Amino acid sequence: MKLQIKNLFIITMLLFVTIGGTTSCGSKKKMAKKEYEAKVEQAKKDLNAIINEETLWTLEEQKARVEEIEKMDLQNPEIDELIIKAKEILNREIAEAERLAEEERLRQLEEQNQMKPKTSLEDYFAIIAAAPDAETANEKIAEALKLFASPDVPVLIIIYHVGDIIDYDAPTTAERYLNYIKDQKKVNVGIKNIKYDNDNKITELELIKK
């Protein structure tokens, strides 16, 4: 009798453990399923918000969220499609933001350049003539040549002008004349006329001796 009671107790305990284990396992599965469904719903919500531009996140934050969802690998076809669409939209928006940022950078650079005092051609003549050495003079010549369409732009020098009578010195070029100033270390001409192209570069220079 005692043996039967003991066996019955053992069987009861085994049944309790088995039933309890099964219940616990089922609870864990239900919890895991709920967590998965919650992640799926949140992922859909976030991806749709990004696609429809209904989020206050920055582009970088949106990109990070899409990458996070992708790494979760939720094995959901709808989410996979939303990820592709969100990526396409973000890539376009990021490219546009970078383009606008570059335009703004160039605009600010242009404003800075406009604020800088510009050196006129006559100023360059004086600077080159007064340069303390050949190296400095050559640097200023290189700067001055940027005002011309090319180093070979013709330079005409009026040596005599009375009424309609005009005599010119032998024609030269911008580069040659700037080097002439460097060698002579003086300037004895003034600017009579300048012609420009559409890029505001000098295409012809007419000087007159003082």
Residue pairs with C-beta under 8 A, 6 or more apart in sequence:
36 74
39 72
39 74
40 74
40 76
40 79
43 69
43 72
43 74
43 76
43 79
43 82
44 78
44 79
44 82
46 55
46 65
46 69
47 66
47 69
47 79
47 82
47 83
47 85
47 86
48 54
48 82
49 55
50 57
50 62
50 65
50 66
50 86
50 89
50 90
51 82
51 85
51 86
51 89
55 62
57 65
59 90
59 93
59 94
59 97
62 86
62 90
63 90
63 94
66 83
66 86
66 87
66 90
69 79
69 83
70 83
119 127
119 143
119 144
121 144
121 147
121 191
121 194
121 202
121 205
122 190
122 191
124 140
124 143
124 144
124 147
124 178
125 178
125 181
125 187
125 189
126 187
127 140
128 137
128 140
128 141
128 144
128 178
128 181
128 182
129 181
129 182
129 184
129 185
129 186
129 187
130 185
131 137
131 140
131 182
134 182
137 182
138 182
141 175
141 178
141 179
141 182
144 174
144 178
145 151
145 174
145 175
145 178
147 201
147 202
148 174
148 201
148 202
148 203
148 205
149 197
149 199
149 201
149 202
149 203
150 174
151 173
151 174
151 175
152 173
152 174
152 175
153 173
153 174
153 202
153 203
153 204
153 205
154 171
154 172
154 173
154 204
154 205
155 171
155 172
155 173
155 174
155 176
155 177
155 205
155 206
155 207
156 168
156 169
156 171
156 204
156 205
156 206
156 207
157 168
157 169
157 172
157 177
157 189
157 206
157 207
157 208
157 209
158 166
158 167
158 168
158 169
158 192
158 206
158 207
158 208
158 209
159 167
159 168
159 169
159 209
160 166
160 167
161 167
161 208
169 209
172 180
174 202
174 205
177 205
177 207
181 187
188 209
188 210
189 207
189 208
189 209
189 210
190 207
190 208
190 210
191 205
191 206
191 207
191 208
192 206
192 207
192 208
193 204
193 205
193 206
194 202
194 204
194 205
194 206
195 202
195 203
195 204
195 205
196 202
196 203
197 203
